């Protein structure tokens, strides 16, 4: 990531000073940073702090970089008491928490299932029931053991992915670091649609239609985020095609099958790492079970769109359903209050 951070857009408005930048190839997607501060210099310093934190954490969690801490640890299955950074240990604890709370609907080992189905798409043959059962059976065991001395032992032999948590965690940390800089009033960090807003500002977010990958398609809903986070999960832009049928990239770790009943989920929560995890979990669980789980989580709300086109909102969801509207390509903009 370092050395390849081209600035695509920058606006500084006076007064107050709003810095608005968009970068590509950060975290494998587009990263948008907005800062409102007393001076332009303070806004720029906060932006740089956010980018530095994104860079630092990406070198810990990047599953595609053989030199990342996550990949180096995964190269040592069976090694006992491997010392890990506080950041990686924190994310592993969160993964354990959500795996237990969701009854296995969330699992960092679901990447192994994704590999099976990607191979199936390449060959045109569905994975055999025996292969799926072997992988699902392996996922029933704990993928690692965390020790009190800050070390961990990896048990899983297959691939592990923390993306369903890591992106949200990076967004949270970048927003927090920027918001602590001198003179900063509000911050927005938006990474591929997963975002965190701090301060008194608010942002109106358009929820993409989960049934189409068209960039000019009208949004399905609109929701305002202030002092919190939002994350989405959908299959329109990601997934694979097998024998002419499009399948979601989200896997149900309990069955080994791609998710089909819930093509789109949008979650609002106090933190992006929480919204990120819930967006995945609510895609896997049936709607009733998902809303029941959500009811026990303060300040967490969701809009769940099912394959039949119905929209299921939690009681506290503050979004507005839309049948028509501007393109979802409209840029997010912090609005001070």
Buried (B, 14 or more C-beta within 10 A) or exposed (E): BEEEBEEEEEEEEEEBBBBBBBBEEBBBBBBBBBBBBBBBEBBBBBBBBBBEBBBBBBBBBBBEBEEBBBBEBBEEBEEEEBEBBEBBBBBBEBBBEBBEBBEBBBBBBBBBBBBBBEEBBEEEEBBEEEBBEEBBEBBEEEBBBBBEEEBBBBEBEBBBBBBBBBBBBBBBBBBBBBBEBEBBBBBBBBBBBBBBBBBBBBBEBBBBBBBEBEEEBBBBBBBBBBEBBBBBBBBBEEBBEBEEEBBBBBBBBBEBBBBBBBBBBBBBBBBBBBBBBBBBBBBBBBBEBBBEBBEEBEEBBBBBBBBEEEBBBBEEBEBEEBEEBEEBEEEBEBBEE
